[in-house]
Amino acid sequence: MIFFSSLHRRRILAALLGTVAIGAFSQEAYPARPVTIVVPFPPGGAADTALRALQPSLQRNLGQPVVISNRAGAGGAIGTAAVAQSKPDSYTLLFTFSSLAGLPEQAVVNRQTPLFGLDQLTPVARITSDATALVVKSDSPYRSAGELIAAAKARPGQISYASSGNDGPSHMPTAMFADAAGVTFNHIPYPGGAQMITSLLAGQVDFASFSRSLVLPHVEAGKLRFLASYGEDRWPQQPSPAPLSEAGVRVNHVTWVGVFAPAQTPPQTLARLREALRGASTDPEFVQSVAKMGSTIAYLDGPAFEKYWLAEIAQAQETIRKIGRLE
């Protein structure tokens, strides 16, 4: 029989406890440290604004700091690729527009190598959705979508519009509008939504397609004006412009923002993240912020969001193929 001294027993116990602690640390509950969320656009745009409104409530629900990282470029592809190629542990996430669905197809159509594949990302949750509208400067000569279409038919390719980048969240709906109306516009891309607004306010372009919440403050200040809304119904909120259907154009577009994680993220980690996002999306502070912005909370996750996401991919690919190669 082997006898151990009191000192030896203490050392053995400490070693065993250390082994248990190491094992527990290796299987730490998510999240055990700050979470970084990448917005693949410059500060000041619709996605950035929505995430900054969500940040305080998400931090409370996660119990950890949430760090926002703006990594703009290539219509959102650069920041998205960084997340797609990161470790699948949900400590690096993506917060972006629905236009993500078409980015790889855009590269293929333009004979480029995609920076990432959609199969490298897992859809986690949709957070908000936003009505889309044609917007002009307050002193614009165009008073309706019909007048804008008539001017484009009279001067093909001369009426200009801004976007936040090729095949991005503002380019896509305008291209859909032009296709449905049978007209050609002059497309002028900018790095992001904030620059788009500046160009429109300065009269550098004739119009643009914006999410309602992004430009509502400028509309309420009398600097910009909603020309027409996408879809067939008027908005329940004011101001409520005439829908494009009244100009004989049947095209709808909704801008939404959501959270994506790298593929292969463990299911239990995704479940915890979705729990936090659901709680954050119903937090009174966030609800009030979204209402002030003029946007709508449209939370969706799990199989329902995955099904919705697949439909978005199909629609985006069809639209991009119609747009064709961009010079």
BELDA-V886857 format. One line per field, one symbol per residue. phi: phi as a letter, one per 20 degrees, with the letter a starting at -180 (. if undefined). burial: 1 if it has 16 or more other ideal C-beta (glycine too) atoms within 10 Angstrom, else 0. Layout:
# BELDA-V886857
phi = ???
burial = ???
This chain:
# BELDA-V886857
phi = .dddfgffffffffffffffffffffdffeedbgdddedebffnefffffffffgffffffembfddececeplmofffffffgeefecmeccdcbeffggdfffgfffelcegfbdffecdfeaedccbfdbfccfgeffedbffffffffffcgmdfdbebepgmefdfgffffffffemccdeececfafffgfgfffemfceaadcfgffdggfffenecbfeadfoddfffedfcfffgffendebcbceccbdccfgmfggfffffffgffffffdfgffgffffffnecfcfbbmgffffffffffffffffffffnfde
burial = 000000000000000000000000000001100010111111011111111011101110110101000111111110111111010101111111111111111110100000110101111111111111111110010100110110010000001011111111111111111101101010101101111110110000111111111111011000011111111000100000101110101011111111111100100011011101100110100100110011110111100010001001100110110010000
